[in-house]
Amino acid sequence: QAQLVESGGGLVQAGGSLRLSCAASGSIFSWNTMGWYRQAPGKQRELVARITSGGSTYYADSVKGRFTISRDNTRNTLYLQMNSLKPEDSAVYYCRCPVSPLTDYWGQGTQVTVSS
């Protein structure tokens, strides 16, 4: 059974930066696409960014140019560097590893709060 554990969230002022990490246990990390999602109160969970096993990336329009997703396959760790943070980036951030239609791993989430 694989496990994903996020860290790095916190409170930051608008314009500041945070770096989220997602440590993956088990043997799921190296060959699977990984993603960061977020969910703000009263809103649906949304895709923020994802990265394939080969390093190809996708970003939501709302974070393009400000966030950078990366992965270290030797450390089984996924990262999200968030710069120029805005209050509307406040949410619980989750990492995800969809292995198959029946096997979909999520972390427990880490809170990001951006004050204006």
LINZI-V712664 format. One record per pair of residues at least 24 apart in sequence whose C-alpha atoms are under 10 Angstrom apart, sorted by the first residue. I is the first residue (numbers start at 0). J is the second residue. D is the distance in Angstrom with one decimal. If there is no record, write none. Layout:
i,j,d
I,J,D
I,J,D
This chain:
i,j,d
0,24,8.4
0,25,6.7
0,26,9.1
0,27,9.4
0,104,9.4
1,25,4.7
1,26,7.2
1,27,6.9
1,28,9.1
1,96,9.6
1,103,9.9
1,104,7.4
1,105,9.6
2,26,9.9
2,27,9.2
2,96,9.6
2,104,7.1
2,105,7.8
2,106,7.1
2,107,9.5
3,28,9.7
3,75,9.9
3,76,9.2
3,77,9.7
3,93,9.2
3,94,7.2
3,95,7.7
3,96,8.3
3,104,7.2
3,105,6.3
3,106,4.6
3,107,7.6
3,108,9.3
4,76,9.4
4,77,10.0
4,93,9.0
4,94,8.1
4,105,8.6
4,106,5.3
4,107,6.6
4,108,7.8
4,109,9.0
5,76,9.5
5,77,9.0
5,78,9.3
5,92,8.3
5,93,7.1
5,94,7.0
5,105,9.6
5,106,6.3
5,107,7.0
5,108,6.1
5,109,6.0
5,110,9.7
6,78,9.6
6,92,9.5
6,93,9.7
6,106,9.9
6,107,9.7
6,108,8.1
6,109,6.1
6,110,9.0
7,78,9.6
7,79,9.4
7,80,10.0
7,109,7.2
7,110,8.6
7,111,8.6
8,90,9.8
8,91,8.5
8,92,8.1
8,108,9.0
8,109,5.3
8,110,5.3
8,111,4.9
8,112,7.9
9,89,9.8
9,109,8.0
9,110,6.1
9,111,5.1
9,112,6.1
9,113,8.4
10,89,9.1
10,110,8.3
10,111,6.2
10,112,4.7
10,113,5.9
10,114,7.3
11,84,8.1
11,85,9.4
11,86,9.3
11,89,9.7
11,111,7.9
11,112,6.4
11,113,5.0
11,114,6.3
11,115,9.1
12,83,9.5
12,84,7.7
12,85,8.1
12,86,8.3
12,112,8.3
12,113,5.4
12,114,4.8
12,115,6.2
13,82,9.5
13,83,6.9
13,84,5.3
13,85,5.0
13,86,6.3
13,87,9.6
13,88,9.4
13,112,9.4
13,113,5.7
13,114,5.7
13,115,5.3
14,81,9.9
14,82,7.0
14,83,4.1
14,84,4.9
14,85,6.4
14,86,9.2
14,113,8.7
14,114,9.4
14,115,8.9
15,81,8.3
15,82,6.2
15,83,5.5
15,84,5.5
15,85,8.3
15,113,8.3
15,114,9.7
16,65,9.5
16,66,9.4
16,80,7.5
16,81,5.4
16,82,4.4
16,83,6.2
16,84,6.2
16,85,9.8
16,113,9.6
17,66,9.7
17,79,8.2
17,80,6.2
17,81,5.2
17,82,6.8
17,83,9.3
17,84,8.2
17,111,8.5
18,66,9.4
18,67,9.4
18,68,9.8
18,78,6.9
18,79,5.6
18,80,4.5
18,81,5.9
18,82,8.6
19,68,9.4
19,77,8.2
19,78,5.5
19,79,5.0
19,80,6.4
19,81,7.9
19,92,8.6
19,93,9.6
19,94,9.5
19,109,8.3
19,111,9.3
20,68,9.9
20,69,9.7
20,70,9.3
20,76,6.7
20,77,5.7
20,78,4.5
20,79,6.5
20,80,8.8
20,93,10.0
20,94,8.7
20,109,9.6
21,70,9.2
21,75,8.4
21,76,5.4
21,77,4.9
21,78,6.3
21,79,8.7
21,93,8.5
21,94,6.4
21,95,9.0
21,106,7.8
21,108,9.5
21,109,9.8
22,71,9.9
22,74,8.0
22,75,6.1
22,76,4.6
22,77,6.5
22,78,8.9
22,94,9.3
22,106,9.1
23,72,9.9
23,74,8.6
23,75,5.4
23,76,6.0
23,77,8.0
23,94,9.6
23,95,9.9
23,96,9.1
23,104,9.8
23,106,9.0
24,74,9.8
24,75,7.3
24,76,9.1
25,75,8.9
26,75,8.8
27,75,8.7
27,96,7.9
27,97,9.4
27,98,7.4
27,104,9.5
28,52,8.3
28,70,9.4
28,71,9.5
28,72,7.0
28,73,9.6
28,74,9.4
28,75,5.8
28,76,7.9
28,77,8.9
28,96,7.8
28,98,9.3
29,53,9.1
29,70,9.1
29,71,8.7
29,72,5.4
29,73,8.3
29,74,9.6
29,75,7.0
29,76,9.4
30,72,8.9
30,98,9.2
31,96,6.8
31,97,7.5
31,98,6.5
31,99,9.7
32,56,9.5
32,95,8.7
32,96,6.5
32,97,7.2
32,98,8.1
33,68,9.5
33,69,9.5
33,70,8.6
33,76,9.9
33,77,7.5
33,78,9.9
33,94,7.2
33,95,5.8
33,96,4.9
33,97,7.3
33,98,9.3
33,104,9.8
34,58,9.8
34,68,8.4
34,69,9.9
34,77,8.4
34,78,9.6
34,79,9.5
34,93,8.2
34,94,5.6
34,95,5.1
34,96,6.6
34,97,8.6
34,105,9.6
35,68,8.2
35,77,8.8
35,78,8.7
35,79,7.6
35,92,6.8
35,93,5.7
35,94,4.5
35,95,6.3
35,96,9.2
35,105,9.7
35,106,9.8
35,108,9.9
36,90,9.4
36,91,8.3
36,92,5.7
36,93,5.1
36,94,6.2
36,95,7.4
36,105,9.7
36,108,9.2
37,88,8.6
37,89,8.7
37,90,5.8
37,91,5.4
37,92,4.3
37,93,5.9
37,94,8.6
37,108,8.5
37,109,9.3
37,110,9.3
37,111,9.4
38,88,9.5
38,89,8.5
38,90,5.2
38,91,5.3
38,92,6.6
38,93,8.2
38,108,9.4
38,110,9.6
39,87,8.6
39,88,8.3
39,89,6.6
39,90,4.3
39,91,6.4
39,92,8.8
39,110,9.6
39,111,9.7
40,89,9.2
40,90,7.2
40,91,8.7
42,90,9.5
44,90,9.4
44,91,9.1
44,92,9.1
44,93,9.2
45,92,9.6
45,93,9.8
46,92,9.8
46,93,9.5
46,94,9.8
46,95,9.8
47,79,9.5
47,92,8.9
47,93,9.6
47,94,9.8
48,79,8.4
48,94,9.7
49,77,9.9
49,79,9.7
49,94,9.3
49,95,9.0
49,96,9.7
50,77,9.1
61,87,9.6
61,88,9.0
62,88,8.6
84,111,9.9
84,112,9.4
84,113,6.8
84,114,9.2
84,115,9.8
85,112,9.2
85,113,6.1
85,114,7.8
85,115,7.6
86,111,9.6
86,112,7.3
86,113,4.7
86,114,5.7
86,115,6.0
87,112,9.0
87,113,7.6
87,114,9.4
87,115,9.6
88,112,7.5
88,113,6.8
88,114,9.9
89,113,5.4
89,114,8.4
